[in-house]
Amino acid sequence: MAVELPDDLVELERCAWTAIQAGTLTVETAVAVQERIREYAAECGTPRLEIETALKRAVRYS
């Protein structure tokens, strides 16, 4: 089953991935992504790891 990801979460991950590649990722950005992943996982009843995996695939490998 494919996980549907909200636009705000995808955008947060894109910002974090760009910062990782530039070597400028901050703790605040990383925490914001993780908090939103946890929130969304709770909202939709999907395991956090499944959300995070789908998110990384969508942003980093597509």
A tleap script that builds the chain and sets N, CA, C and O, in Angstrom:
source leaprc.protein.ff14SB
mol = sequence {
  NMET ALA VAL GLU LEU PRO ASP ASP LEU VAL
  GLU LEU GLU ARG CYS ALA TRP THR ALA ILE
  GLN ALA GLY THR LEU THR VAL GLU THR ALA
  VAL ALA VAL GLN GLU ARG ILE ARG GLU TYR
  ALA ALA GLU CYS GLY THR PRO ARG LEU GLU
  ILE GLU THR ALA LEU LYS ARG ALA VAL ARG
  TYR CSER
}
set mol.1.N position { 0.829 -1.179 0.000 }
set mol.1.CA position { 0.000 0.000 0.000 }
set mol.1.C position { 0.876 1.245 0.000 }
set mol.1.O position { 1.819 1.340 0.785 }
set mol.2.N position { 0.577 2.181 -0.856 }
set mol.2.CA position { 1.342 3.418 -0.951 }
set mol.2.C position { 0.885 4.392 0.131 }
set mol.2.O position { -0.306 4.517 0.418 }
set mol.3.N position { 1.842 5.064 0.711 }
set mol.3.CA position { 1.549 6.055 1.740 }
set mol.3.C position { 1.341 7.400 1.057 }
set mol.3.O position { 2.177 7.839 0.267 }
set mol.4.N position { 0.223 8.050 1.363 }
set mol.4.CA position { -0.020 9.386 0.847 }
set mol.4.C position { 0.624 10.381 1.805 }
set mol.4.O position { 0.367 10.355 3.009 }
set mol.5.N position { 1.454 11.247 1.266 }
set mol.5.CA position { 2.188 12.196 2.093 }
set mol.5.C position { 1.629 13.606 1.908 }
set mol.5.O position { 1.389 14.036 0.780 }
set mol.6.N position { 1.422 14.326 3.012 }
set mol.6.CA position { 0.932 15.691 2.887 }
set mol.6.C position { 2.019 16.608 2.310 }
set mol.6.O position { 3.213 16.396 2.523 }
set mol.7.N position { 1.576 17.616 1.588 }
set mol.7.CA position { 2.503 18.533 0.928 }
set mol.7.C position { 3.458 19.212 1.901 }
set mol.7.O position { 4.634 19.392 1.588 }
set mol.8.N position { 2.961 19.593 3.087 }
set mol.8.CA position { 3.829 20.294 4.039 }
set mol.8.C position { 4.970 19.403 4.522 }
set mol.8.O position { 6.082 19.879 4.750 }
set mol.9.N position { 4.692 18.124 4.676 }
set mol.9.CA position { 5.728 17.184 5.106 }
set mol.9.C position { 6.760 16.977 4.010 }
set mol.9.O position { 7.959 16.930 4.285 }
set mol.10.N position { 6.308 16.855 2.791 }
set mol.10.CA position { 7.227 16.707 1.659 }
set mol.10.C position { 8.120 17.941 1.548 }
set mol.10.O position { 9.322 17.818 1.312 }
set mol.11.N position { 7.542 19.116 1.716 }
set mol.11.CA position { 8.326 20.348 1.628 }
set mol.11.C position { 9.356 20.435 2.751 }
set mol.11.O position { 10.489 20.855 2.516 }
set mol.12.N position { 8.980 20.046 3.955 }
set mol.12.CA position { 9.943 20.024 5.066 }
set mol.12.C position { 11.122 19.100 4.744 }
set mol.12.O position { 12.281 19.459 4.956 }
set mol.13.N position { 10.815 17.920 4.237 }
set mol.13.CA position { 11.883 16.969 3.896 }
set mol.13.C position { 12.747 17.496 2.760 }
set mol.13.O position { 13.962 17.300 2.773 }
set mol.14.N position { 12.150 18.157 1.784 }
set mol.14.CA position { 12.950 18.744 0.695 }
set mol.14.C position { 13.928 19.779 1.239 }
set mol.14.O position { 15.093 19.810 0.844 }
set mol.15.N position { 13.451 20.617 2.140 }
set mol.15.CA position { 14.329 21.629 2.749 }
set mol.15.C position { 15.467 20.956 3.526 }
set mol.15.O position { 16.623 21.368 3.436 }
set mol.16.N position { 15.119 19.925 4.281 }
set mol.16.CA position { 16.133 19.210 5.058 }
set mol.16.C position { 17.138 18.525 4.133 }
set mol.16.O position { 18.340 18.572 4.393 }
set mol.17.N position { 16.671 17.895 3.067 }
set mol.17.CA position { 17.558 17.197 2.137 }
set mol.17.C position { 18.497 18.182 1.445 }
set mol.17.O position { 19.681 17.898 1.269 }
set mol.18.N position { 17.971 19.327 1.057 }
set mol.18.CA position { 18.806 20.367 0.449 }
set mol.18.C position { 19.877 20.819 1.432 }
set mol.18.O position { 21.034 21.004 1.057 }
set mol.19.N position { 19.488 20.996 2.687 }
set mol.19.CA position { 20.441 21.415 3.712 }
set mol.19.C position { 21.487 20.329 3.976 }
set mol.19.O position { 22.660 20.636 4.187 }
set mol.20.N position { 21.072 19.076 3.966 }
set mol.20.CA position { 22.025 17.971 4.148 }
set mol.20.C position { 23.069 17.995 3.032 }
set mol.20.O position { 24.269 17.880 3.285 }
set mol.21.N position { 22.600 18.145 1.812 }
set mol.21.CA position { 23.518 18.157 0.676 }
set mol.21.C position { 24.471 19.349 0.726 }
set mol.21.O position { 25.614 19.248 0.279 }
set mol.22.N position { 24.010 20.472 1.264 }
set mol.22.CA position { 24.845 21.679 1.356 }
set mol.22.C position { 25.698 21.691 2.622 }
set mol.22.O position { 26.559 22.556 2.789 }
set mol.23.N position { 25.456 20.732 3.507 }
set mol.23.CA position { 26.196 20.689 4.761 }
set mol.23.C position { 25.722 21.735 5.760 }
set mol.23.O position { 26.489 22.163 6.623 }
set mol.24.N position { 24.465 22.146 5.647 }
set mol.24.CA position { 23.954 23.206 6.508 }
set mol.24.C position { 22.736 22.795 7.327 }
set mol.24.O position { 22.034 23.656 7.858 }
set mol.25.N position { 22.476 21.509 7.439 }
set mol.25.CA position { 21.318 21.052 8.198 }
set mol.25.C position { 21.453 21.468 9.655 }
set mol.25.O position { 22.498 21.268 10.275 }
set mol.26.N position { 20.388 22.049 10.195 }
set mol.26.CA position { 20.381 22.442 11.606 }
set mol.26.C position { 19.572 21.438 12.414 }
set mol.26.O position { 18.752 20.697 11.872 }
set mol.27.N position { 19.815 21.429 13.693 }
set mol.27.CA position { 19.050 20.568 14.588 }
set mol.27.C position { 17.570 20.948 14.511 }
set mol.27.O position { 16.701 20.075 14.521 }
set mol.28.N position { 17.290 22.223 14.435 }
set mol.28.CA position { 15.913 22.692 14.377 }
set mol.28.C position { 15.173 22.140 13.162 }
set mol.28.O position { 14.019 21.725 13.270 }
set mol.29.N position { 15.832 22.135 12.014 }
set mol.29.CA position { 15.211 21.610 10.802 }
set mol.29.C position { 14.984 20.105 10.926 }
set mol.29.O position { 13.911 19.609 10.581 }
set mol.30.N position { 15.970 19.393 11.408 }
set mol.30.CA position { 15.842 17.941 11.567 }
set mol.30.C position { 14.726 17.599 12.548 }
set mol.30.O position { 13.951 16.673 12.307 }
set mol.31.N position { 14.639 18.334 13.643 }
set mol.31.CA position { 13.594 18.095 14.639 }
set mol.31.C position { 12.215 18.407 14.056 }
set mol.31.O position { 11.255 17.682 14.315 }
set mol.32.N position { 12.115 19.471 13.278 }
set mol.32.CA position { 10.831 19.830 12.666 }
set mol.32.C position { 10.325 18.709 11.768 }
set mol.32.O position { 9.138 18.383 11.785 }
set mol.33.N position { 11.221 18.120 10.986 }
set mol.33.CA position { 10.823 17.013 10.108 }
set mol.33.C position { 10.361 15.821 10.946 }
set mol.33.O position { 9.310 15.241 10.671 }
set mol.34.N position { 11.127 15.457 11.949 }
set mol.34.CA position { 10.781 14.299 12.770 }
set mol.34.C position { 9.472 14.509 13.529 }
set mol.34.O position { 8.670 13.584 13.654 }
set mol.35.N position { 9.257 15.717 14.034 }
set mol.35.CA position { 8.007 15.993 14.745 }
set mol.35.C position { 6.812 15.879 13.809 }
set mol.35.O position { 5.778 15.323 14.181 }
set mol.36.N position { 6.950 16.400 12.601 }
set mol.36.CA position { 5.839 16.333 11.637 }
set mol.36.C position { 5.589 14.893 11.192 }
set mol.36.O position { 4.442 14.499 10.976 }
set mol.37.N position { 6.657 14.108 11.054 }
set mol.37.CA position { 6.492 12.686 10.727 }
set mol.37.C position { 5.689 11.998 11.826 }
set mol.37.O position { 4.752 11.252 11.543 }
set mol.38.N position { 6.056 12.250 13.073 }
set mol.38.CA position { 5.338 11.639 14.200 }
set mol.38.C position { 3.872 12.073 14.231 }
set mol.38.O position { 2.980 11.252 14.447 }
set mol.39.N position { 3.631 13.363 14.015 }
set mol.39.CA position { 2.255 13.872 13.998 }
set mol.39.C position { 1.440 13.191 12.903 }
set mol.39.O position { 0.328 12.722 13.143 }
set mol.40.N position { 1.997 13.145 11.724 }
set mol.40.CA position { 1.267 12.560 10.597 }
set mol.40.C position { 1.036 11.065 10.807 }
set mol.40.O position { -0.038 10.555 10.488 }
set mol.41.N position { 2.016 10.373 11.330 }
set mol.41.CA position { 1.859 8.938 11.602 }
set mol.41.C position { 0.704 8.714 12.575 }
set mol.41.O position { -0.091 7.791 12.396 }
set mol.42.N position { 0.611 9.550 13.595 }
set mol.42.CA position { -0.482 9.431 14.564 }
set mol.42.C position { -1.825 9.760 13.918 }
set mol.42.O position { -2.830 9.106 14.197 }
set mol.43.N position { -1.840 10.774 13.058 }
set mol.43.CA position { -3.077 11.186 12.378 }
set mol.43.C position { -3.641 10.074 11.503 }
set mol.43.O position { -4.846 9.821 11.506 }
set mol.44.N position { -2.768 9.416 10.758 }
set mol.44.CA position { -3.258 8.437 9.785 }
set mol.44.C position { -3.147 6.987 10.264 }
set mol.44.O position { -3.577 6.071 9.564 }
set mol.45.N position { -2.575 6.773 11.447 }
set mol.45.CA position { -2.485 5.422 11.991 }
set mol.45.C position { -1.494 4.523 11.281 }
set mol.45.O position { -1.621 3.298 11.300 }
set mol.46.N position { -0.503 5.145 10.653 }
set mol.46.CA position { 0.536 4.406 9.946 }
set mol.46.C position { 1.819 4.463 10.774 }
set mol.46.O position { 2.118 5.502 11.363 }
set mol.47.N position { 2.575 3.383 10.833 }
set mol.47.CA position { 3.822 3.418 11.603 }
set mol.47.C position { 4.760 4.536 11.127 }
set mol.47.O position { 4.886 4.792 9.929 }
set mol.48.N position { 5.408 5.190 12.086 }
set mol.48.CA position { 6.312 6.299 11.803 }
set mol.48.C position { 7.392 5.897 10.818 }
set mol.48.O position { 7.712 6.662 9.908 }
set mol.49.N position { 7.951 4.729 10.979 }
set mol.49.CA position { 9.015 4.277 10.088 }
set mol.49.C position { 8.516 4.149 8.649 }
set mol.49.O position { 9.246 4.463 7.709 }
set mol.50.N position { 7.296 3.696 8.478 }
set mol.50.CA position { 6.724 3.573 7.131 }
set mol.50.C position { 6.565 4.956 6.481 }
set mol.50.O position { 6.841 5.129 5.294 }
set mol.51.N position { 6.122 5.925 7.270 }
set mol.51.CA position { 5.990 7.302 6.771 }
set mol.51.C position { 7.362 7.851 6.389 }
set mol.51.O position { 7.533 8.415 5.308 }
set mol.52.N position { 8.333 7.683 7.275 }
set mol.52.CA position { 9.674 8.212 7.018 }
set mol.52.C position { 10.308 7.572 5.784 }
set mol.52.O position { 10.942 8.261 4.985 }
set mol.53.N position { 10.145 6.284 5.629 }
set mol.53.CA position { 10.698 5.585 4.471 }
set mol.53.C position { 10.062 6.093 3.177 }
set mol.53.O position { 10.762 6.367 2.201 }
set mol.54.N position { 8.741 6.217 3.173 }
set mol.54.CA position { 8.044 6.718 1.985 }
set mol.54.C position { 8.458 8.146 1.670 }
set mol.54.O position { 8.612 8.511 0.504 }
set mol.55.N position { 8.636 8.944 2.701 }
set mol.55.CA position { 9.033 10.334 2.528 }
set mol.55.C position { 10.419 10.443 1.909 }
set mol.55.O position { 10.625 11.215 0.973 }
set mol.56.N position { 11.358 9.683 2.423 }
set mol.56.CA position { 12.719 9.719 1.876 }
set mol.56.C position { 12.743 9.221 0.438 }
set mol.56.O position { 13.454 9.775 -0.400 }
set mol.57.N position { 11.984 8.197 0.153 }
set mol.57.CA position { 11.906 7.718 -1.243 }
set mol.57.C position { 11.342 8.790 -2.165 }
set mol.57.O position { 11.847 9.010 -3.266 }
set mol.58.N position { 10.295 9.448 -1.701 }
set mol.58.CA position { 9.639 10.480 -2.528 }
set mol.58.C position { 10.551 11.670 -2.804 }
set mol.58.O position { 10.537 12.226 -3.903 }
set mol.59.N position { 11.339 12.058 -1.811 }
set mol.59.CA position { 12.163 13.265 -1.945 }
set mol.59.C position { 13.544 12.951 -2.509 }
set mol.59.O position { 14.033 13.659 -3.390 }
set mol.60.N position { 14.159 11.912 -2.013 }
set mol.60.CA position { 15.566 11.654 -2.359 }
set mol.60.C position { 15.775 10.787 -3.585 }
set mol.60.O position { 16.823 10.873 -4.226 }
set mol.61.N position { 14.805 9.957 -3.925 }
set mol.61.CA position { 15.039 8.974 -4.975 }
set mol.61.C position { 14.076 9.054 -6.146 }
set mol.61.O position { 13.983 8.118 -6.940 }
set mol.62.N position { 13.353 10.173 -6.261 }
set mol.62.CA position { 12.431 10.266 -7.389 }
set mol.62.C position { 12.768 11.432 -8.295 }
set mol.62.O position { 12.086 11.653 -9.296 }
savepdb mol mol.pdb
quit
